[in-house]
Amino acid sequence: MATTEDVLAFSEARYRLITEQITDVVSCCDAQGILTFVSPSSEALLGYLPEELLGKESVVIVHPDDQRAVRKSIIAYLAAGPGANPPRIEYRAIRKDGRQIWIESRPIAIRDSQTGEMIELQDCIRDVTARREAEAALVRSEERYRLIVEQVTDVVACCDPKGFLTYVSPSSEALFGYRPEELVGGDAGVLIHPDDQKTVRRAVVAFVAQGPGAPPPSIEYRALRKDGRIIWVEARPVAVFDPKTGELIELQDST
């Protein structure tokens, strides 16, 4: 019959084998924040061998500018006591070669079953640099195109599948007399002359029904300005579909 020591040794060997195979870095630190275990994957992710990190403070790889925020998140998590949901913390880490990468951390507190005091903090970190760079690139792209849209004289508008406006460019005030905030959230047909609404809606519905790849139609109709004046405009709606489901996500228009 296996002794308690045998079972414990087997359990430790099994979990050590698991941590040696995964690409995420698994680490443990004591109540003072000193690293007591680091998985071998630290060399690939951080450039450090486990033995180069053991005995050092757990925030040794954290960028100096992010250390305060990381400490604050962990302290708040520990202060919430047993049962608190482990936080997801993103921060910049500094590799041994000096290169900065973005890390996602999920610390879990192991507590004494009787006192509730923390015995150990276990963490699993992974490289999220690619995702962070993609998000930053998306923000830059959106800002660039937003700047372009805000400079053009045509009115650019977006509406959801139910026909409610989600975006209107600043040029709406010059063309229709309405500021963007007066239109966003309202029905996209609010500017269309009542006698032309049915014709415009029919044309848009027919266009959307053709699905992805259909050429944008040219739709002319009478619009009502805020001052009551009637003007003729030309719309060129573009339909944006979900690439997986084929469902309509948004209608974009330039008037």
N, C-alpha and C positions, 0 to 999 in steps of 0.2 A: 504493500500500500504506500502511495506517495505521501511524503511528509509535507507539512505546510511550507517548509523551506524549498522543497522540490517544486511545488506548485508555483511559489513566488518566483523562483529562478526561471521556470519555463515561461511564465507570463512576461517577465522582463525581457527574456530573450526574444519572444515572439514580437512584442511591440518595438523592440530595438531594431529587429529585422525590417519591420514595416517602415519605420522612420528612415532607415538607410536606403529604402527604395524610392521614396517619393521625391518629387522635384521641389515641392514647397519646403521651406526651412522650418523645422520644428525646434523650439527652444523652451527651456525651463529656467526660471530664476527663483531665488529664495525670497523671503519676506523683506530683505534689504535691497532687492533689485539686482542681485549679483547672479550672473549666468552660471547654472550648474549643469546644463546639458544643451548641446547644439548639434543638430543632425548634420551628416556629411555633405548634404546638398548646399550647405553654406558656402562651400568653395566655388560652386558654379554660379550661384546667385550673387554672392557678396565678395568673392575673391579671397575670403579668409578660411583657413582650415579651422575646424571646430576648436582645436586646442589653442588657437590664437585668440579666441573669444572667451573661453571658459575662465571664470574668476573675475571677469570685467563687468562693469555696470551694463545693464541690458540696453540702455539707450546709446551705447557706444557707437552704433552705426547710424543713428538718427542725425540728420542735418541739424546743426546748432540752432538755426532759425525755427525749427519745428519741435525741438525738444520740450519746450514749455507746454505746447498744445498737447503733445503726446502724454506727458506726465499728468496734465490736468484731466484728460479723458480717462486715464487709468485710475487716478485717485477718485474721480466721481463714480466710476464703476464699482470700485471696492467699497466706497462709502455707502452704496446702495444695498450692500449686504447680500447674504445668500439668496439665490434665486433670481438675481438681477441678470438681465440678458447681456451676454458678452457684446461689447461695442465693436463696431467695424471702424478702424482707424487708418486713414491714409496719410502718409508722410513721405518726405524725401529721405532716402538713405544714401550714405556715401560708401561706395565700394572701396576696397583696398587700393585699387588703382586710381582713386580720386574721382571716378565718374559718378554722377548723380543718377539715381533711378527712383521711380515711384514705387512704394510698397503698400500693400494692404495687409493689415494686421488684425487678428481676431483673438485677443487674450482671454483666457479662461482661468478663473481663480479656483484653486483647490483649497478647501477649508477644513479645519478641524471639526469633526462631526459633533463634538460636545460644546466647544467654546465658540465656534463660528469664526475663529481667527484664520487668516490666510496662512496656509502652509507653503504654497507654491503657486507661481503664476506660469501657466503653460501658454505658449503662443504658436501660431502657425502663420507664417508670412509668405506672401507671393508677389511676384513682379507684376505690376499693373502699368508699367511705363507706356506700353503701346496704346492701352486704352486711354490714358491721360493725354497722350500726344494727339490721339484721334479726336478726343473731345475738344482740346484746345484748337486744333485745326478747324473743327466745325464751327466753333465760336468765331474764329477769325474770318471764316468764309461768310458766315451769317452777317457779321458786322460790315464786311466789305460790300456785300450785295444790298444790305439795308441802306448803306450810304449812297450807293448808286441809285436805288429806288427813290430815295428822298430828294435826289437832285433832278430827276426827270420831270417833265411837265405832264406826261400822261398819268392817269390815275391807276395805280396798281392796287388790286384788292384780292383778298382771299376769303373764302367762306367754307364752312364745314358741309358735310353731306346733307344736312337738314336745311341748308340755305342761309345760315346765320353768319354774318360777317365777323371774321376773326382778325383781320388786318386791313387797314386802309392807309395808303400813303399820304403824306402831308399835302400833295398837290390837289387833293380833293377840295380844299378850301377855295382855290382859284377857279376850278372848273364848276363845282356844284354849290359853293357857298357854305359847305359844311366842314367843320374840323373833323379829323379822324375819330376823335373820341365821341363825337355826336352820332357816328354811324356804327362803330364797332359794337357788336352784340345784337344789332337789329337785323331785320330781314334784308337779304341782298336785293330784293326787288323794290325797296323803299323809294329808290330814285327813278324807277321806271314809270312812265305815264300809264295810268290805269288802262287806257285803250290798247297799249302795247304789251302789257304784262303777260297775257295768255300766249301771244306769239313768241315772246322771248323765252318763256318757260318751256314751251314745246320744243323750241330749237335746242335748248340746253339739255333737256331730257333725251332727245334723239341723239345728240352728240355723245353723252355719257353712255348710252346704251350700246354704242359701237365698241366700247371697251378700250383697253390700252392700244396705243399706236394710231388711233384715229386722228386725222388732221384737224386742228382747231378751226371752227367755223368763224365766219365774219358775220356779226349780227348788228344791224343798225336799228336804232329805236329812239323814240323821244324820251328825254330825261327831264325831270322837274328839279330846277334849282331851289335852294332854300328861299330865295326871294320871289318864287313863283314863276319865274321865267322858264319857258320851254326851250330846250336846245336839242339838237340831233347829235348822237354819239355813235361810235362804232366800238363794239366789244369783241375781244378775241380770247374767249375762255380756253383754258388748258386744264385738263383733268389729271389729277395725280392719284394713281391706284396703288394699293398695297401689292408689292411684288409677289407675295406668297398666296394671298387669298383672292386677289383680283378685285377686292372691294374698293369703292371710291373713298379716298382719304380727304381730298381737298379739291376745290375748284379755285384756280388762280385766273385773274382777269386783268387785262390792260385796256383801259378805255381812253 
